[in-house]
Amino acid sequence: MGIVINGELYRGASGYAGELGHIVVEPTGPRCVCGNYGCLEVMASGLAIARQAREALRQGVHSSISGMVGGKLEEITAKIVCEAAKAGDKLAYTIIEKAADYLAMGLATVINLFNPEVIVLSGGLSLAGEVIREPITRRLKVHALEMPLSKARIVFSELGETSGALGAATLVLDKIFKPSTLAWPEKNT
């Protein structure tokens, strides 16, 4: 997540500001690459959604998802789960609903701390569109304070799956070309 304050990307003291994916939302959840358990990243990211669908199907839960990938469970993606949820698949909708609850917990933390005007969602869940917007909105009313929530708009990025790469490229370009970091050689006259 990027935090923009007064038109500038806020990076924090060591450059790690905005690591929303590593807010713990389920202490008994799976271990994250960061070392914690139940981070938002392992509970509600696109990879987490696909993993949860594979696990449920391996346990024998019936779903149209299996047919959508021709029984090849390793080919399940968040996009496929979202498509199944939009088509009314019960397992897919349950997975999306739970991810929305976890995401709302994380977003409520951001809303309560920063009182933002806009939160832009990107990545795997942004592909879900309206199928996830309603449960996020409903759960935010439970988790966030009423006044800051009333001022926050939740929108989905239109950059799709390229948003991460574009963000990384922007950081590099910002580092190279930002006026405060350019070192001009002094003239010897």
C-alpha positions, -999 to 999 in steps of 0.1 A, spaced: 0 0 0 13 35 -7 6 63 16 4 97 -1 5 128 21 3 163 6 10 148 -28 42 129 -18 46 92 -12 53 87 25 80 60 30 86 62 68 119 62 87 133 31 69 113 30 37 87 4 49 56 26 55 24 12 41 30 -25 47 -7 -31 52 -2 -67 40 17 -75 72 -10 -64 97 -20 -95 116 -57 -101 112 -58 -138 123 -32 -148 149 -38 -185 143 -35 -182 105 -8 -196 83 28 -183 86 37 -154 64 71 -149 47 77 -121 72 76 -146 100 43 -136 116 11 -157 115 -21 -146 99 -9 -114 81 -34 -99 58 -12 -111 29 -17 -148 38 -53 -144 46 -68 -121 19 -44 -116 -10 -49 -131 -45 -25 -159 -36 -44 -166 -4 -77 -168 -21 -64 -193 -47 -47 -213 -19 -80 -215 1 -99 -227 -29 -73 -254 -36 -74 -265 0 -112 -267 1 -114 -287 -32 -87 -311 -19 -109 -317 11 -138 -327 -11 -158 -295 -12 -179 -293 -44 -175 -262 -65 -176 -251 -101 -140 -239 -97 -127 -274 -103 -144 -275 -137 -132 -241 -146 -96 -253 -144 -103 -288 -158 -95 -304 -124 -60 -289 -124 -61 -273 -90 -26 -257 -94 -42 -235 -121 -66 -219 -97 -61 -181 -94 -79 -154 -75 -94 -143 -108 -110 -177 -113 -124 -177 -78 -138 -142 -84 -154 -153 -116 -170 -183 -98 -183 -161 -70 -198 -137 -96 -215 -168 -111 -230 -178 -78 -206 -205 -67 -211 -210 -29 -174 -219 -20 -160 -191 -41 -184 -166 -25 -175 -178 10 -138 -174 3 -143 -139 -11 -166 -130 18 -140 -141 44 -112 -123 25 -134 -91 25 -137 -94 63 -100 -96 68 -94 -68 43 -119 -47 61 -100 -53 94 -68 -40 78 -85 -11 60 -103 -1 93 -68 2 109 -57 25 80 -90 46 82 -88 49 120 -51 59 119 -50 82 88 -86 93 82 -79 92 44 -101 107 16 -95 78 -7 -82 42 -5 -73 26 -38 -74 -12 -38 -53 -31 -63 -40 -66 -69 -59 -98 -69 -89 -86 -49 -95 -56 -71 -104 -81 -99 -134 -91 -78 -151 -57 -83 -186 -55 -69 -186 -91 -56 -161 -79 -29 -171 -42 -26 -204 -49 -8 -189 -72 19 -159 -49 24 -183 -19 28 -206 -39 52 -176 -51 74 -160 -17 75 -191 -4 93 -183 -30 120 -145 -24 122 -139 13 115 -149 44 134 -180 60 120 -166 96 113 -134 87 95 -152 60 76 -179 85 64 -151 105 47 -132 76 31 -140 64 -5 -129 29 -14 -121 26 -51 -105 -1 -73 -74 5 -93 -79 4 -130 -43 -6 -135 -51 -43 -130 -24 -68 -125 3 -44 -136 -1 -21 -107 27 -36 -87 52 -33 -115 41 3 -123 45 12 -86 80 -3 -85 90 15 -117 77 48 -103 98 44 -71 129 39 -92 121 69 -115 113 90 -84 147 80 -68 166 89 -100 148 121 -111 134 137 -79 150 171 -77 162 167 -41 182 136 -50 199 150 -81 235 159 -75 247 185 -100 285 189 -104 297 222 -92 313 244 -118 349 254 -114 351 290 -127 
